[in-house]
Amino acid sequence: MTDEPFRPAPWPVLALDLGASRIRAAVVLPDGSLASRADGITRGAAGPEAVIADCIDLLNRVRSATPATTATAIGGLGISAPGPVVPATGLIVEPPNMPAFRDVPFAEPVGRAVGLPAALDRDTNVAMLGELVFGAARGARHVIYLTVSTGLGGAIVADGRLVTGPDGVAGELGHLVVDLDGPPCGCGDRGHLESFSSGTAIVRAAREALDAGAAPGLASAMGAITPAQVTARDVAAAEDAGDPTATRIMASARRAFASALVGIVNVFAPELIVVGGSLARSQGDRWLDPARDAVRARAFRIPAARVRIVPADLGDDVGLVGASVLVGTRLADARPA
Ligand SMILES: [Zn+2]
């Protein structure tokens, strides 16, 4: 089996990162730098047509903001979108946080509007591609990528190839079961990693404690906000202030993450686990160390000794930088340099 040619596009690309709350667009150069960049809110409730129109508008804006020599050299469009998606057809299937998007053809209409061949993949796969070429996973061939923010997403590179499965939807590591009787997950099942170790899960647990009147300390630690306004950041801050309920919720999130990593190491024996996402980034080693300790203590000896668990290198623009690698890897033969 040969390695996939993970490589940036040899020319500038238009990049689009569609998220449940924000849309980001950029012109990305072959060295991974951004020649121009813009973002806006995702008007999810306005429906797919409005969101697609906003995406096209942002892409046209970043293209016209680059020098003419760069703009005319743009050779493709790379799109990062919330999963599940079907990369082969550019279809967005059923993202849990965007209920209006059901089987929406996305890459084709956007690519047609900007006049470029388009490649689309799940946000976590695009992030993995960015980290492989420009970030923390450079040179690695056996990698797990996890992103911990509102949700918990994953991507798998095994033996130098992105694991996609026959339909392009493989790698949803946030939906590993970590507790048979655990809380409901956004996907409709229960007890999944995402239902413990994500911003959504932390907020849900805090609201339940507040609504039950079981956390007077948490309520006062968070000041005047109502349960409906609680964010994961508030819960983390309340833990820092010593609140026992917040500490219990955050510890449970870290423990579920650590346990999942033991299973992931036993199954995939990766050389590297790269952890991105705003929640993991803000927690730093406080989030990663329990996972490192659990893997060392509980996983099989050889993979446990081999694996390194590291923070992602690329920040919020990982989906834009990764879009260049997506285009370079999937479309580079479509347009000779
Ligand atoms: Zn789930």
Boltz pocket constraint, residues with backbone or C-beta under 6 A from the ligand:
constraints:
  - pocket:
      binder: B
      contacts: [[A, 174], [A, 175], [A, 185], [A, 186], [A, 187], [A, 188], [A, 189], [A, 190], [A, 192], [A, 194]]
      max_distance: 6.0
